[in-house]
Amino acid sequence: MTTLVDIADPGLYASGDAHRVFHALRDADPVHWQAPSGDRPGFWSVTRYADVNRVLSDHEAFTSERGTLLNLLGRPDPAAGRQLAATDPPRHDRMRAPVQQALNARAVDLHLSAVDAAVDAVLEPVRRSAGSVIDLAGVFRLLSLAAVGPLLGVPESDWPRLAELAAMCAAEDDPDVQLPDGVAATLQRGHRELFAYFADLVRDRLRRPGADLLSVLATMRFEGAPLPVGSVVANAYSLLLGAAVTLPCVPAATLSHLAEVGAYREWAERPRSLDTGVEEALRFATPGRHFVRHARHPVRVGNRDVEAGQPVVAWLAAANRDPAVFEAPDRFRPGRRPNRHLAFGSGRHYCVGSHIARRTLRLLFGRFLAEVADVEPAGPPSRVRSAFLAGFKHLPVVVRLRGGAA
Ligand code: HEM
């Protein structure tokens, strides 16, 4: 079976059965070679927690500078050395320090009331749905910019278009997102528009710096000089994308599962498990299913020999359901502890936005659990067709509000 499945096929993820494939691969062939196909080169896939953790964090053996997503395989990464996610230590660490400072817990506190207001607005359609069917995937899509919009200081009127462009760059295989001219044209258009958008804003911030993250990037010093404008724009793009496409996946995947198995109330009736429940939601959803590294030199992974230059795809989604680490991994346990999930990655590239992501999700789930007594499915959900993004396109449900309202 393992030789027949193309684990990079976006169609596999639209069906929702990917975890069956991950479990089978982890058991039978945990370091799996996928043969070349068309112009896509061959690549290794690791699905065990220990191997995924090692590949993500061992930057001596694996580089991030040759592309970190499957859709870049076989092509040079134009962001190499210019963008945090595509730069190796020690350069990476010097570039990351000011960004990390601008996103640490104290800095995030400054933006929290704006984020809270945006989260509150996201939930308004749920309050108004009163007994009728509502598409929660559409509701949570508005969460895209709730965290990063205030942080980057981009005007609220631009949020919907930015969310659309971010989807074009991260879920380019999905027919609802893809332009008529195909995948390459979709990616190109998304990149071009976002880069042009940020280039304009950066020029503005250079003239009038403010307290937002874009101003930090535009005015920071890197290796004794200002960060080049191209690099500022590439990092702004990465911060937007890192937040916009991932956050909506977490409540959508969690509530889809809880509604389907009738377990929503188990969490909603335990308000003290908000923090552990959010970690479980992150593990369960794992919005970015994979990240790629390339071997710098011959290296042994599990019982296989990886040659210098070969790509290794670390499947975070599989690692987060590894029964060697998580008991009953396919069950959502709101009180799960410990919960050392890899949804934010591992090592030096560990998500720099993890504080704001956690705070935003706690605000969202905190309000949702307090206001919604139960969630019931009202039709089959549909998922984004993407090997990277674990997103939902439609999630029809009926919610029952607390205090008796339907
Ligand atoms: C639930 C939400 C999120 C998830 C699941 C997530 C996941 C991840 C993962 C797995 C990585 C590591 C990639 C690698 O190792 O190659 C990462 C890195 C990154 N994330 Fe996030 N992320 C989230 C939210 C955010 C937010 C809100 C921001 C921005 C405010 C952000 C910005 C970034 C950036 C810039 C990097 C690169 C960091 C580096 O290379 O040093 N992410 N994220």
Boltz pocket constraint, residues with backbone or C-beta under 6 A from the ligand:
constraints:
  - pocket:
      binder: B
      contacts: [[A, 56], [A, 64], [A, 68], [A, 84], [A, 85], [A, 86], [A, 87], [A, 96], [A, 147], [A, 148], [A, 151], [A, 235], [A, 238], [A, 239], [A, 240], [A, 242], [A, 243], [A, 244], [A, 246], [A, 247], [A, 250], [A, 286], [A, 287], [A, 288], [A, 291], [A, 292], [A, 342], [A, 343], [A, 344], [A, 345], [A, 346], [A, 348], [A, 349], [A, 350], [A, 351], [A, 352], [A, 353], [A, 354], [A, 356], [A, 357]]
      max_distance: 6.0
